[in-house]
Amino acid sequence: MTSDSAGAFVLLGGSTARRDNLRIRDSGLVLAGGPVAHAIDFDGRQLLLIPLTDEQPGVDDELSRGVSLHTRQLIDAGQRRRYLSVRCEIPALAGTFASLCDDLLAALATDSDDPAGASLGIIGKWRDLLGQSRTQLLSEGQLLGILCELQFLEQLVQLAAPEAALAVWTGPGSERQDFMSSSVSVEIKGCGLRDRIAVEIHGLRQLEEPTDGRLFLWVQHVERVNDDGDSVPDVIGRLDSAGVSRHAVLSLLAGVGYESADEDAYRSVRFELLDRRAYEITPSFPRLVPANLTNPGNADRLLSVRYTLDLTDRNAEPRPMEYPIDVVNTLAEAIR
């Protein structure tokens, strides 16, 4: 599902027609006060203009750094009209703002009696994702981990409903593996080393298979590139187009410090996929798990256990699965 608002802003970007110093395109939604419109102002900022009747109250809100809400008057066809102006204040939030506009249009289509209240409600829903940008950006390694999880999610969405796929993505939380259903779990790893495929395993339970289920290890070997390749904002945009809620994805990523206001910086951190491997975790797989201990009950008392697993030799046992996509198929079947 492509964002209607994102498409409207793209079209406005190439338009030269102006109305009261704004480039305006009607959204197709008509309220009591008139048609709701997408717009771009002289500063290049994106807006959603919501018409008000003389009786409907206005509102102003500047509590979010990324989006402002003001009541203003504009001249339309020679007449002065009142509008609520929802304005994107940070260009890097363009994708997020378009999704916010889609949410707001849907809310207004359902309940148009109080545009000001609907606008405040939707902005409040998105407020945590529109706030102050972090003073410290995520590292390249953190972005690589997020990218690999999002790319796996993207493949899963092609085979299962977006809501079901999103529900089993547990990577941004504190769960044991990155994707977990009742019967299938998948741990996602990325490796950016030049001459070796090696991944770091965290704790004694990350590669411990579920009691009544299957566990897979998904590994992506990548190379940092300046052009082409893929970035975290790129995948978030594609997921949005595939029907995965941008708000839901960004809300999950906020837990690991990802903020959409930093997307201009993150868009320049790009990786090219060199190799992709998948392994099913069996008792013979090289790993450290509680069963290796003399007393497995002491596993949770061993803190900060980390070790590096070398998977460079494709011919070494256990060998990777012949078709990595089988992992995606298996998880998709489990959540259908």
Steps between C-alpha positions, in 0.01 A plus 500: 500500500664824383441801724245730333656801670853404394383481138323836528812671634710351219258643244499836674879507488485521122210744485536872423136601564458707815206609709565767765876429473443126549508206264175322581338170398156396623508169688154385390361528853238776540392623843233751601753780457618383157758262348802386699820564303866405494733795448861611480598852609775734382745343748441159344318376811215253462157585643156353538234773484172420678215748437289624791150644507445824688357303791775239533775584751862544398803376687877557520755239604881525491581232757658276235830607348425337167139610436308818581125564500361851451173667411554738209308688234565449129352660189324245281322610182502857625347409836673487835454161670609349833720190497685278738855481365691184593862570397808278483782697664789258431560393137648167616157410641330515158419129491375499858296815438331345195393201712372738769295682232352169383398421858347845540306478173360162610397647837331799337315275257353311796424799725501843336307695765810608692805539271702665777441212741577240233823681410615518861418132548704382201795729577490372857520143370813585300652743749763266642638450146514874424696622800851615569768336288764303691833665560673171423422304186484122486826331404566329167482161674163583654364614165625180335313290756180698448538483121534120497190459718297738283609325180391166647169657604459631146533147360258365761240762405504366144374165632285591800264776607684817608336500844596136562857556384540809716360316803784244498780758456647517850852624415461855636377360830677287757386160374741212448482497118412763239193324357292273722177313429350220705688235301777674301767748607768673294813680620629762254868592472694736277872487427699783343846340518692494174661153497304305759140421587478508876214605727481582867262296716360664811436279800445130554140499377515682167568176312299278732217346297144525635370198689226426246623690197775563246775763506686639200803727469484747209832666406559781251855584387512860378740768387476870586454705180464868419247463219230247413458235769225534757437710811263474795280793381478335156356179645261686731364679195454176306327336797263796519418453131439129566236580760708480820413786735783754505382611842524144633849446355634831632341439840684169528829651379468786749576241768853462361555874451400538135331834428358598164631856541849351445409323176701738279815384680396134499420506129871544428590179690453246222584131467522264205406135553785259416367171636204366692499177700257316721553218750258290699621477858532138608678337797817463289518870408808678648367714784489559871167423669391419856516126423879535467528589870552245774199657667275659231306675774791740542463639147318815607774578753763530225466857382642674192595177324607574141684292246579518129384229263713451186293395198751584227543147364179417316606135473560452872239314702234599564454630149257782421162416356490471123215750469499774770154613391367176652540667840269783395250249359505296821432801720232628263319166515514511880325838520241465223 
